[in-house]
Amino acid sequence: MNKQIATSCTHDCPCGCSVLVTIKDGQIISHKADPRNPVTRNFLCIKGNRYIKRYASAERLLKPLRRKGTHFVTISWEDALDLAAEKLIQTRRESGPLSTLWAQYSGSLSLLNLIMPRIFWIHLGGSTITEGGISIDALQAAQKNDFGACLVHDPQDLENSKNIVIWGRNPAVTNIHLMPFIKEAREKGAKLTVIDPRYSETARLADHHIAPRPGGDGYLAIGVAKEIRRRQGNTQGFVTGRTNGWEDYLSMLDQYEDTDLCLKADVTDDQINHLASCYWNKGPCATFLGLGVNWW
């Protein structure tokens, strides 16, 4: 008798797809997207569709490997666990619990994977842990310091946007379940602008494509901010009442000439004016940022 289990994809991507897995005699025989999820809907990405092939692959590692010289040899799970326990006990006996560094980042993002290591190290008496990360962490820290907690809208809210700006991101490849919402918003009149040095898969679908010099999108952002400031005039009460360091920010903008910004970003005045209009004159505008702005 077949049994169906509701689960989710654990890949490190923004989608977090809901998945229905069919099991027969203890073996997975099929899987598909769970259509009950209103965000990920009824389709999976290429990796998601290949889950069973990966699960049944002859190249999948099923037993521990131990390095011997320049190669690895297979050992039993009992020997592997004994070796790990031996090393942990020895290190902690000699140097204390903080001598063990626990580093966990990305990979499988299942609830079991995120919670169980914490419980393990607590029961073992603690450990040293890493702070931050090597991916989106710098961007998240900067956004939190600048704007507070990151509270995003539901994807369904895109239908209320008049403009959608995708800045340094390619969701047609990396966040495919966002694309139906973008399509539905465009059918209701929203315009799509993509900022990417490449003519990406998402840029091919856009109403406007702005291709700044690689690394030049920070100058593009400053140019847009200067133009919005000009259009804003003296009605700055909304900004000054909700920010700190506004005058310092204005001073930073004044350090740059418009022509220099266009040259540094390799964009035109018309492109800067277009983005300024998206945000100031033709809102509401939704923005999706990629990791490329971390450098700034």
C-alpha positions as CSV (number, residue, x, y, z in Angstrom):
1,M,0.0,0.0,0.0
2,N,1.3,3.4,-0.9
3,K,1.7,6.2,1.6
4,Q,1.9,9.9,0.9
5,I,3.9,12.2,3.1
6,A,3.9,16.0,3.0
7,T,7.4,17.5,3.4
8,S,9.5,20.3,2.0
9,C,12.6,20.9,0.0
10,T,15.7,21.6,2.1
11,H,17.8,23.3,-0.6
12,D,19.3,26.7,0.3
13,C,17.1,28.9,-2.0
14,P,14.3,31.4,-1.4
15,C,11.5,29.1,-2.5
16,G,11.2,26.4,0.2
17,C,8.9,24.3,-1.9
18,S,6.3,22.1,-0.4
19,V,6.6,18.5,-1.6
20,L,4.4,15.4,-1.6
21,V,6.4,12.1,-1.4
22,T,4.9,8.7,-2.2
23,I,6.4,5.7,-0.3
24,K,5.9,2.0,-1.1
25,D,7.4,-0.7,1.0
26,G,9.6,1.7,2.8
27,Q,11.0,3.2,-0.5
28,I,10.4,6.5,-2.1
29,I,8.8,5.9,-5.5
30,S,7.7,9.3,-6.6
31,H,7.4,12.9,-5.6
32,K,5.7,16.1,-6.8
33,A,5.0,19.7,-5.7
34,D,2.3,20.1,-3.2
35,P,-0.3,22.2,-4.9
36,R,-1.8,23.3,-1.6
37,N,1.1,25.7,-1.0
38,P,-0.1,29.1,-2.5
39,V,3.5,30.3,-3.0
40,T,5.4,27.4,-4.5
41,R,2.2,26.1,-6.1
42,N,2.3,23.0,-8.3
43,F,5.8,22.9,-9.8
44,L,9.4,22.2,-8.7
45,C,12.7,23.5,-10.1
46,I,15.2,21.2,-11.9
47,K,17.0,20.2,-8.7
48,G,13.7,19.5,-7.0
49,N,12.5,17.3,-9.9
50,R,15.7,15.3,-9.7
51,Y,15.5,14.5,-6.0
52,I,14.7,10.8,-6.5
53,K,17.4,10.4,-9.1
54,R,19.9,11.9,-6.6
55,Y,18.5,9.8,-3.7
56,A,19.0,6.6,-5.7
57,S,22.3,7.6,-7.3
58,A,25.1,5.0,-7.2
59,E,27.5,7.9,-6.5
60,R,25.7,8.9,-3.3
61,L,27.8,8.5,-0.1
62,L,26.1,6.0,2.2
63,K,29.0,5.2,4.6
64,P,31.7,7.2,6.4
65,L,35.1,7.7,4.8
66,R,38.3,8.2,6.7
67,R,41.4,9.8,5.1
68,K,44.5,7.6,4.9
69,G,47.4,9.4,3.3
70,T,46.2,10.7,-0.1
71,H,43.0,8.6,-0.3
72,F,39.9,7.7,1.7
73,V,38.8,4.3,3.0
74,T,35.3,3.2,4.0
75,I,34.7,2.6,7.7
76,S,31.6,1.5,9.6
77,W,29.3,4.0,11.3
78,E,30.3,2.5,14.7
79,D,34.0,3.2,14.0
80,A,33.2,6.7,12.7
81,L,31.1,7.6,15.8
82,D,33.8,6.2,18.1
83,L,36.5,8.2,16.4
84,A,34.5,11.4,16.6
85,A,33.6,10.8,20.3
86,E,37.3,10.0,21.1
87,K,38.6,13.2,19.5
88,L,35.9,15.3,21.2
89,I,36.5,13.8,24.6
90,Q,40.3,14.2,24.3
91,T,40.1,17.8,23.1
92,R,37.6,18.9,25.7
93,R,39.5,17.1,28.5
94,E,42.7,18.9,27.5
95,S,41.4,22.4,26.6
96,G,37.8,22.7,27.8
97,P,34.5,22.8,25.9
98,L,35.3,26.1,24.1
99,S,38.2,24.4,22.3
100,T,35.6,22.8,20.0
101,L,34.5,25.1,17.1
102,W,31.0,24.4,15.8
103,A,30.6,25.8,12.3
104,Q,27.3,25.4,10.5
105,Y,26.2,27.2,7.5
106,S,23.8,26.7,4.6
107,G,23.6,23.3,3.0
108,S,20.5,21.3,4.1
109,L,18.2,23.7,5.9
110,S,15.8,21.2,7.4
111,L,14.4,21.8,10.9
112,L,16.2,18.7,12.1
113,N,19.5,20.0,10.8
114,L,19.0,23.4,12.3
115,I,17.8,22.4,15.8
116,M,19.6,19.1,16.6
117,P,23.2,20.4,16.5
118,R,22.3,23.1,19.1
119,I,20.8,20.5,21.4
120,F,23.8,18.2,20.9
121,W,26.3,20.9,21.9
122,I,24.2,22.1,24.8
123,H,24.2,18.6,26.3
124,L,27.9,18.3,25.6
125,G,28.6,21.3,27.7
126,G,28.9,24.1,25.1
127,S,31.3,25.0,22.3
128,T,32.7,27.9,20.4
129,I,30.4,29.0,17.5
130,T,30.9,31.1,14.4
131,E,29.4,34.6,14.0
132,G,28.1,35.9,10.7
133,G,28.7,33.9,7.5
134,I,30.2,34.0,4.0
135,S,27.1,34.7,2.0
136,I,24.2,37.1,2.5
137,D,25.1,38.0,6.1
138,A,26.9,41.2,5.3
139,L,23.9,42.5,3.4
140,Q,21.5,41.5,6.1
141,A,23.6,43.2,8.8
142,A,23.8,46.4,6.7
143,Q,20.0,46.4,6.0
144,K,19.2,45.8,9.7
145,N,21.5,48.7,10.8
146,D,20.1,51.0,8.1
147,F,16.4,50.1,8.0
148,G,15.7,47.9,11.0
149,A,14.2,44.4,10.8
150,C,13.7,43.0,7.4
151,L,9.9,42.6,7.1
152,V,9.0,41.7,3.5
153,H,5.6,41.5,1.9
154,D,3.9,38.3,0.8
155,P,4.5,37.5,-2.9
156,Q,0.8,38.0,-3.4
157,D,1.2,41.6,-2.5
158,L,3.1,42.2,-5.8
159,E,-0.2,42.6,-7.6
160,N,-0.5,46.0,-5.9
161,S,2.8,47.3,-7.3
162,K,3.0,49.7,-10.2
163,N,6.7,49.0,-10.7
164,I,8.9,46.1,-9.9
165,V,12.7,46.6,-9.7
166,I,14.9,43.5,-9.6
167,W,18.4,44.7,-8.7
168,G,21.3,42.3,-9.2
169,R,19.1,39.2,-9.1
170,N,18.0,36.6,-11.6
171,P,14.8,35.0,-10.2
172,A,14.0,33.4,-13.5
173,V,16.8,31.0,-12.6
174,T,17.3,31.3,-8.8
175,N,13.8,32.0,-7.5
176,I,11.5,30.6,-10.1
177,H,8.4,30.6,-7.8
178,L,8.5,34.3,-7.7
179,M,8.1,34.6,-11.5
180,P,4.3,33.7,-11.6
181,F,3.6,36.6,-9.2
182,I,5.6,39.0,-11.3
183,K,3.8,37.8,-14.4
184,E,0.4,38.3,-12.7
185,A,1.4,41.8,-11.5
186,R,2.5,42.7,-15.1
187,E,-0.8,41.5,-16.4
188,K,-2.4,44.0,-14.1
189,G,-0.2,46.8,-15.5
190,A,3.0,46.7,-13.4
191,K,6.3,47.5,-15.3
192,L,9.4,45.3,-14.7
193,T,12.9,46.9,-14.5
194,V,15.9,44.7,-14.2
195,I,19.3,46.0,-13.1
196,D,22.1,43.6,-14.1
197,P,25.3,43.9,-16.1
198,R,24.3,40.7,-17.9
199,Y,21.3,40.3,-20.2
200,S,20.0,37.6,-17.9
201,E,17.0,35.3,-18.3
202,T,15.0,37.8,-16.2
203,A,16.2,40.8,-18.1
204,R,14.8,39.2,-21.3
205,L,11.4,39.4,-19.8
206,A,11.7,43.0,-18.5
207,D,10.2,46.2,-19.8
208,H,13.4,48.0,-19.0
209,H,16.9,46.6,-18.6
210,I,19.7,48.7,-17.1
211,A,23.2,47.2,-17.4
212,P,25.6,49.1,-15.1
213,R,29.3,48.5,-15.2
214,P,30.1,45.5,-12.9
215,G,30.4,46.9,-9.4
216,G,28.9,50.2,-10.6
217,D,25.4,49.8,-9.2
218,G,26.3,51.7,-6.0
219,Y,27.0,54.8,-8.1
220,L,23.7,54.1,-9.9
221,A,21.9,54.1,-6.6
222,I,23.5,57.4,-5.5
223,G,22.5,58.9,-8.9
224,V,18.9,57.8,-8.3
225,A,18.9,59.1,-4.8
226,K,20.2,62.5,-5.9
227,E,17.4,62.7,-8.5
228,I,14.7,61.7,-6.0
229,R,16.1,64.4,-3.7
230,R,15.6,67.0,-6.4
231,R,12.1,66.0,-7.0
232,Q,11.4,65.8,-3.3
233,G,12.1,69.5,-2.8
234,N,11.5,70.7,0.7
235,T,8.9,68.1,1.7
236,Q,11.4,66.1,3.8
237,G,9.3,65.7,7.0
238,F,8.6,62.0,6.3
239,V,12.3,61.2,6.0
240,T,13.7,63.3,8.8
241,G,11.1,62.1,11.3
242,R,12.0,58.4,10.7
243,T,15.8,58.4,10.2
244,N,19.0,59.2,11.9
245,G,22.0,60.8,10.1
246,W,19.9,62.3,7.3
247,E,22.1,65.3,7.0
248,D,25.2,63.2,6.8
249,Y,23.5,61.2,4.0
250,L,22.8,64.3,2.0
251,S,26.4,65.4,2.4
252,M,27.5,62.1,1.0
253,L,25.2,62.6,-2.0
254,D,26.6,66.1,-2.6
255,Q,30.1,64.7,-2.9
256,Y,29.3,63.3,-6.4
257,E,28.5,65.1,-9.6
258,D,25.8,63.7,-11.8
259,T,28.1,63.3,-14.8
260,D,30.7,61.4,-12.8
261,L,28.1,59.0,-11.4
262,C,26.9,58.2,-14.9
263,L,30.5,57.5,-16.0
264,K,31.3,55.4,-12.9
265,A,28.1,53.4,-13.3
266,D,28.2,53.4,-17.1
267,V,24.5,54.4,-17.3
268,T,22.6,57.3,-18.9
269,D,20.7,60.2,-17.4
270,D,17.5,58.7,-18.9
271,Q,18.1,55.4,-17.0
272,I,18.6,57.3,-13.7
273,N,15.5,59.3,-14.3
274,H,13.5,56.2,-15.1
275,L,14.5,54.6,-11.8
276,A,13.8,57.8,-9.9
277,S,10.3,57.8,-11.4
278,C,9.7,54.2,-10.5
279,Y,10.3,55.1,-6.8
280,W,9.1,58.6,-6.5
281,N,6.4,59.3,-9.1
282,K,5.0,56.0,-10.2
283,G,4.7,53.9,-7.0
284,P,4.1,51.8,-5.2
285,C,7.4,50.1,-6.3
286,A,8.6,46.7,-5.1
287,T,12.4,46.0,-5.1
288,F,14.1,42.6,-5.0
289,L,17.8,42.8,-4.2
290,G,20.5,40.3,-5.0
291,L,23.7,39.7,-3.2
292,G,25.7,41.9,-5.5
293,V,25.1,45.0,-3.5
294,N,27.0,43.7,-0.5
295,W,30.2,45.4,-1.7
296,W,28.7,48.8,-1.2
